[in-house]
Amino acid sequence: MITARENLLRTYRHEEPEWAPVIALADGYNRPIHMPMSYYDDIQEMSPSRALARYFGLDCIDRVGGYSEVYTNVRHTRTLDGDIETEQWETPYGVLTQRAWRRTYPCGSTGEPDLISWARLEYPVKSADDFQAFAYVFEDMQYEFHPEEIERHVAALGDGGIVTISAPSSPLGMCVRVYMGIETVSYAYHDHRRAFCELLEAIGDNYLRCYRGIAEMPSDGTINYDDTTTYAISPRMFRELEAPFLDQTADTLHARGKLCIHHACGHVAQLLSEFRRTRIDGFDGPAAPPVGNTTVAAARAGLGDGIVIMPFTEENALKSGDPDVARRSIRTMFEQAGSPRDFVVDIVPPPAAPVEYLWPAVDEAKRLSRGFFHGVA
């Protein structure tokens, strides 16, 4: 029998795997409760995703850091006042301010750490008047890379899976979600198209410097994280402003034998044909309603051959507390996939879902991963 690592690599080489990989994705918000304290000890030493995969006995796609941002001429500060984080960049062209609300969700009487998410209160770019200052931030920003950190993750995981570095997202996606917000992006795209494109180019040039450094480190590749909760990015915008950047990142990584995986959870059905034309290796996060609008069948049809789909488990099914509902949702994913090729099941815990609700789905995914496509499950 081959290792979990080799089986995952076969999948991303678009070969027939020995079994359909089943992985876990967890973070500070998407995290189950009623976990043993050993799990919380683990997440002090490893990523939440690897800790959850270890707990469930799953294959692992680790998601780690490995680099940091540094500034030469820009004065960058980050302060926390209660639950409000304020970040500022002082540039020769003005001061940019961003504020976010750190929201915590207590886990009741379990004694487990609170769940955490961030809500944007103020974007650093509020109008086209801020474009020059914001472009300067990215022209000034450099990266320090920490290959020894990646070496530790690779050694610790061993043959249990592959290690990916969480890389910068797309400039357009970050403008929608973090830098500008939907309204400002809309006005910029329609009223200040040339200046907006120049800003995206400045951000993209900076990000590509980061990708070039990441490509030299001993990971298996990257996952970059876009949030497509909204429909703010149209197919035309994606084609013009995002697809070229994704291809540049893919080319940079492929030149060093690395994988380029793109994460886009949420509403992506209308963009699948555009993603299909890019050179990415994998698509992390297709989500069925109500979280997103993309079933496994839709992802298969839209992305075609040559892009690995990594669909999320269905949130309502996993938090229903009904084992039969949870198991049926997993079987539906396998039925719609139709083949183990280019298919990785992504177990994503609904926030604060009791872990006992997840076990029926996990067990069913593990059972089907080795038997369904061979007619024995």
C-alpha angles and dihedrals in degrees: 000000000000124000126262088249094055091044091055092047090052088053092053090046085058092243128135108277122215088237135001105264118241116199137171131234120199138157139160092297106028095061133126125232132224088055121153117255089246087072091057089047088053095053089058087063104031143020117289089242093056091044091053093045088051092050093050095039094241137146112271137228100181118211113205144157123233104166141059137204123246132183130210106187103006116088106223123188134175122191133175120212108181105306095339118096117197122195123187136186117197110202135167086257099052144295120290120203130196126183130189134181116230103216120197128196114198116223094223119237096339093099090226123136117277119261113248135207134162127231118198113235101170130017120216093227110057101162143351087279088075097052097093094049092046093049088052090055090060094042088055098042118098133180134236114205126211109200092166089064091053091047089057092051092047092049093046094050095043113165092346094096144301132305121230128185117226099239132192114288125233115293091234093049091049091050091054096045109027116005107042116357129230099289096050092045090051094051091044093051094049104032105028103027098150095046091045092052090049089053092050089050091053091050091045093051089054093048092049090055086057092049091051090055093045090051089062093055124091099254126115093242143290143290116206118198125225122173113219098173088132134045091239095123112067123203089254093051090047092050093049103036111020111029095062090054093049090052091050091052091047092050091049092051097040090054087065096040094257131140122247111208121177122206118207113157119182131030107009105130092105091052101047095096088053093050088049090065093054126089098239118133100214142018113215120197116023101165129195121225135320094030093038140352101246124095122192088257091053092048091050093049095042100044098036123190123338100042118087112227117216103187123190120239114255109271100209092049093052095048095043093089088223110121093201092053091049093049093047091052090055093047089051090056091053093045092052093045090060093190138037090234115107091359129123121169112223113205105206117182115222109238111281094354110156108254090231087067089058100050096078090055093044093049092047092049091050091048095047094043091071102031114025099078091044094054096248102104 
